[in-house]
């Protein structure tokens, strides 16, 4: 998005760039193991792989850095993964355009990885499953079932590779290659 994050060898997180939602000045200062920079929000995991106090910061109009649901929700949307603020509800028609998905409740503690999209966030849990929350107008918070070892969140979409890190591909010449280790 509009700012960058980097992890130093000592576990300190450094931030730079736009600071219009305090995404630089309020960056997490504790020891970090994994982190993500969304459009204007950041999320860091502490040494225990958990979301610590202050480790979600920046822009939060869609609850993308929150562990609790955004208020003013109306009835369930047109698809089972949409919950809408009152500003995007039409009586009897469900939701239109600006919809969001609340964060999981209870919020997970068994987090392996985190990815920040434009106005949404995604976690990979210890069992390989994915969970996403935040703005969901394009279905970007949909999380497929399965076991994933690589995933990414982008503007209005996500990407996930299913399988395990030990799986390999067999090439035409019968040699093998390891699976992809990262996606972005």
N, C-alpha and C positions, 0 to 999 in steps of 0.2 A: 504494500500500500504506500503510505506516505512516510514511513519511517523504517529503520533497520535495527536489528538486534544481533549481537555477537556474544559468544561465550568464551571467557578467558580460561586458561588452564587452572586457575585457582577457584573456578566455579562462579565467579562474578559475572553478571550480565551487564553489558554496555549497550546503551541506546543512543540513537542520533536521528536527525531529520525533523519532520513536522511535529509540532507539539500542541496542536490546536485542541486536543482532548487529553492533555497531560500524558500522552503515551511515551514521552521521553523523560520528563521530570519526575514522573511517579513510577518509573520502571522498577520492577522487583529488585530488592537489594540483598536478599538472602542467598544462600548457596543454591545453585541451580544445576540440575542434571539434564533437563530437556526444556525446550521453550519453543514458542511460535510467535510470529508477528502477523496478525491479521491486517486488515486495511488500516484501521486506526486503533486497534486494541492488541494487547499482548497477554500471553498466558505462560507461566513457568511452572515446572514441577520441582519440588524440593528434593533433598537427598533421599527421601523415602518414597519418591514417585507420587507425591500427593499434591493437591492444590492447597497451598498454604495461604494464610491470611496475607492479603496484599499481592498475591502472585497472579491475580487477574486484574488488569488495569486498562485505562483508556476509554474509548468510545463504547457506549452501552445502550444506544437507542433501541436495540433489538434484543437486549438481554444476553448478548454474545459473550460477555465476561461475567455473567452472574451465575450463582448456584441456586437462585430461586426464581420462580416464574415472574414475568412482567405482569403488572396488574391490568385491569380493565379487559378481561377476556370475554369473548362471546361464545356462542355455541360452536361445536365442532365444525370444522371446515368441510370442503367437498371431498377431501381425501383423509384417511384416518390419521395422518401425521401432521395435519395443520390445526393450529389453534390460533384464533385471530383477535387482535385488539379491536375495541369498539369502533375505531376509525375505519376499519375495513369490513364491517359487517353490513349485510343487506338482509332485512327481515325476510325469512323464508327462503333465501337463496344461498345462505352460507356466506363464504368469504369471497372477496375479490382482491386482486393485485397484492396489497401489502399484508402479508400474513407471517406469523412466526410460530416456532415450536419452542415450548418452554424447556428449560434444562431438566435433566433426569432428576427424579426425586424418589428415594434419597440419592444424593449426588455420589457417584462412584468414588471409591478409595483405591481401587486396584488398577491404576492407570499406568500403561506402558509408554504411550506416545500421545502427543497433542498436535493439532494443526489448526491454524486460524484461516478462515476464509474472509470474504469481504465483510459481511455482517453476520457471520455464523462461525461456530467453533465445532471441532470434531475431536473425539478421544478414541484411542484404541485401548481396550481393557486387557487384563492379563489372560483372559480366555480367547483373545483374538477378535472379539466382537467390536463393533463400532457404535458410537452414540454421538449424535449431533444435536445442536440447538441454536436458536437465534433466528434471523430473518429466513423465511422459507417460501417466499413468493414463487420461486422456480422449482420447489421441491428439493433444494440443496441440502436439507436436513434429513432427507430420507436415508435410512441406513439399512443396507441389505443384510440378510442373515448370512452367516458363514464365519469362517475363521480367516482373518486377514493378517498379513505380515508387513505390508506396505500400504500406506494410504496418504492422501493429500486432500486439502480443501483449497478451492480457488474462488473466483468471483461468485458465480452462481452455480457451481457444480463441485463434485468430489470425484476422486479416483481411488480405487482400492484393488489390490492384487490379492487373490485368494490362494491359500495353500500354506506351506511352511517354508522357513528359511533354508531348510535342508533339501528341498525339492530341486531337481535339475531339469534342464531341457535337453533333448537329444537332437543334435543337428543332422543334416542330410548325410554327412560323412561319418555318422555314428559317434562322433565325439560329443561330449556333454559340456554344457555351460551351467553355472549356477543361476538361480533366479535373480531377478532384479532386487537390489537392496534398498532402493529409495525411489520415490516418485514425487514430482513437484509440478 
